[in-house]
Amino acid sequence: MLFSRSGCHLCEQAGAVVAATCSGLGVGWAEIDIDADSPGSGRLRELFTEQVPVTFVDGRQHDFWQVDPGRLRRALTG
């Protein structure tokens, strides 16, 4: 899972890495815009605003700011 926000160049780069890595492994993934969090909640924005993009693997935070494709591949296959 990738938590991101629109207009963030690091988020765009991370999305490309996650998409390519997951596609190569045949693994699904989802991207969630932290600014589009449910109205009135703002919980994702509160949690991740200083760290986007943030990746999660198996429900646990994996990386933030930049995504290393090799590290992500190992986490997804290990």
C-alpha positions as CSV (number, residue, x, y, z in Angstrom):
1,M,0.0,0.0,0.0
2,L,1.2,3.5,-0.8
3,F,0.0,6.5,1.1
4,S,0.6,9.7,-1.0
5,R,-0.8,13.1,-1.9
6,S,-1.4,14.7,-5.2
7,G,1.1,17.2,-6.4
8,C,4.0,15.4,-4.6
9,H,6.9,14.6,-6.9
10,L,8.3,12.0,-4.4
11,C,4.9,10.3,-4.3
12,E,4.8,10.1,-8.1
13,Q,8.3,8.6,-8.1
14,A,7.4,6.1,-5.4
15,G,4.2,5.2,-7.2
16,A,6.2,4.3,-10.3
17,V,8.6,2.1,-8.3
18,V,5.8,0.4,-6.4
19,A,3.8,-0.2,-9.7
20,A,6.8,-1.6,-11.5
21,T,7.9,-3.8,-8.6
22,C,4.4,-5.2,-7.9
23,S,3.7,-5.7,-11.6
24,G,6.9,-7.7,-12.0
25,L,6.0,-9.9,-9.0
26,G,2.3,-10.2,-9.9
27,V,1.3,-8.6,-6.6
28,G,-1.6,-6.2,-6.2
29,W,-1.3,-2.8,-4.5
30,A,-3.3,0.2,-3.7
31,E,-2.6,3.9,-3.4
32,I,-4.4,6.2,-1.0
33,D,-4.3,9.9,-1.0
34,I,-4.0,11.1,2.6
35,D,-5.7,14.4,1.8
36,A,-8.8,12.6,0.5
37,D,-9.2,10.9,3.9
38,S,-12.8,10.5,5.0
39,P,-14.4,13.9,5.7
40,G,-13.9,15.2,9.2
41,S,-11.4,12.5,10.0
42,G,-8.0,13.7,8.8
43,R,-6.4,10.8,10.5
44,L,-4.2,9.7,7.6
45,R,-3.1,13.3,7.0
46,E,-2.3,13.6,10.7
47,L,-0.3,10.4,10.7
48,F,1.7,10.7,7.5
49,T,1.8,14.4,6.4
50,E,5.5,14.7,7.2
51,Q,6.5,11.3,5.7
52,V,4.6,10.9,2.4
53,P,5.1,8.9,0.4
54,V,4.8,6.0,2.9
55,T,4.7,2.4,1.9
56,F,3.2,-0.5,3.9
57,V,3.9,-4.2,3.4
58,D,1.7,-6.7,5.1
59,G,0.1,-4.0,7.3
60,R,3.4,-2.7,8.6
61,Q,5.2,0.5,7.6
62,H,8.0,-0.3,5.2
63,D,9.5,3.0,3.9
64,F,8.9,6.6,3.6
65,W,10.0,9.5,1.3
66,Q,11.7,7.1,-1.2
67,V,11.1,3.5,-2.2
68,D,14.1,1.2,-2.9
69,P,12.9,-1.3,-5.5
70,G,15.3,-4.1,-4.2
71,R,14.2,-3.6,-0.6
72,L,10.6,-3.6,-1.6
73,R,11.0,-6.7,-3.7
74,R,12.6,-8.5,-0.8
75,A,9.8,-7.5,1.5
76,L,7.2,-8.7,-0.9
77,T,8.8,-12.1,-1.6
78,G,10.3,-12.8,1.9
